[in-house]
């Protein structure tokens, strides 16, 4: 019987759900801090393209620096307002946040 040269299984370019920006930036998770629940999403250095000011230390987060974006997970005003109030933190600053 002749051998088939056709590849088996799915090919990576056939996957419609694959999103390179999500793969580069990491997965969103929920963390509990002293002041409530927070959505936390890491931003990879490759995806960081703008300057931000860290709310903890007041220093700038330069483009090309990996950092974290956070917003309330238990806000009273709704998800749209919580997303509008999201902040970019240095990784260390978010880790030591009380």
C-alpha positions in Angstrom: 0.0 0.0 0.0 1.5 3.4 -0.9 2.4 5.9 1.8 0.4 9.2 2.1 2.5 12.3 2.3 -0.4 14.4 3.4 0.1 15.9 6.9 -2.1 14.6 9.7 -4.0 16.7 12.2 -4.6 20.4 12.4 -2.1 22.9 11.1 -1.3 26.0 13.2 -2.6 28.4 10.5 -6.0 26.6 10.6 -6.6 27.7 14.2 -9.0 30.7 14.0 -8.9 31.1 17.8 -5.2 31.7 18.0 -4.3 35.3 18.9 -0.6 36.2 18.9 -1.2 39.3 21.1 -2.7 37.1 23.8 0.1 34.6 23.6 2.7 37.4 24.0 0.9 39.3 26.8 0.0 36.4 29.0 -3.2 35.2 30.7 -5.6 37.3 32.7 -6.2 36.1 36.3 -8.0 37.4 39.4 -6.1 38.2 42.6 -7.3 39.1 46.0 -5.7 42.0 47.7 -6.5 43.7 51.0 -8.8 46.2 49.2 -10.7 43.7 47.1 -10.6 41.5 44.0 -8.5 42.6 41.0 -8.2 41.4 37.4 -4.5 41.1 36.6 -3.0 40.8 33.1 0.7 40.6 32.5 2.1 42.6 29.5 5.2 41.2 27.8 8.1 43.5 27.0 7.4 43.0 23.3 3.8 44.2 23.7 4.7 47.3 25.8 4.8 50.1 23.3 3.8 53.2 25.3 4.9 55.1 28.4 2.8 54.6 31.6 3.1 55.9 35.1 3.0 53.3 37.9 0.5 54.3 40.6 2.6 52.9 43.4 6.0 54.5 42.9 5.1 57.3 40.5 7.9 56.4 38.1 7.5 55.8 34.4 7.2 52.4 32.8 9.1 52.8 29.5 8.2 50.9 26.2 9.8 47.5 26.1 9.5 46.9 29.9 7.3 44.0 31.0 4.7 45.1 33.5 1.2 44.3 34.8 -2.2 45.9 34.0 -4.8 45.7 36.7 -8.5 46.7 37.2 -11.2 46.0 39.8 -13.0 42.7 39.5 -15.5 43.7 42.2 -16.3 47.3 41.2 -19.7 48.7 41.9 -20.1 50.8 38.8 -19.9 48.0 36.3 -17.2 46.4 34.1 -17.0 49.3 31.6 -16.0 51.8 34.3 -13.6 49.3 35.9 -11.9 48.8 32.5 -11.7 52.5 32.0 -9.9 52.9 35.4 -7.3 50.2 34.7 -3.7 51.0 35.7 -0.3 49.8 34.6 2.1 48.7 37.4 5.7 47.7 37.6 5.8 43.9 38.4 7.5 44.5 41.7 5.2 47.3 42.8 2.1 45.2 42.1 3.7 42.3 44.0 4.2 44.3 47.2 0.8 46.1 47.0 -1.0 45.5 50.3 
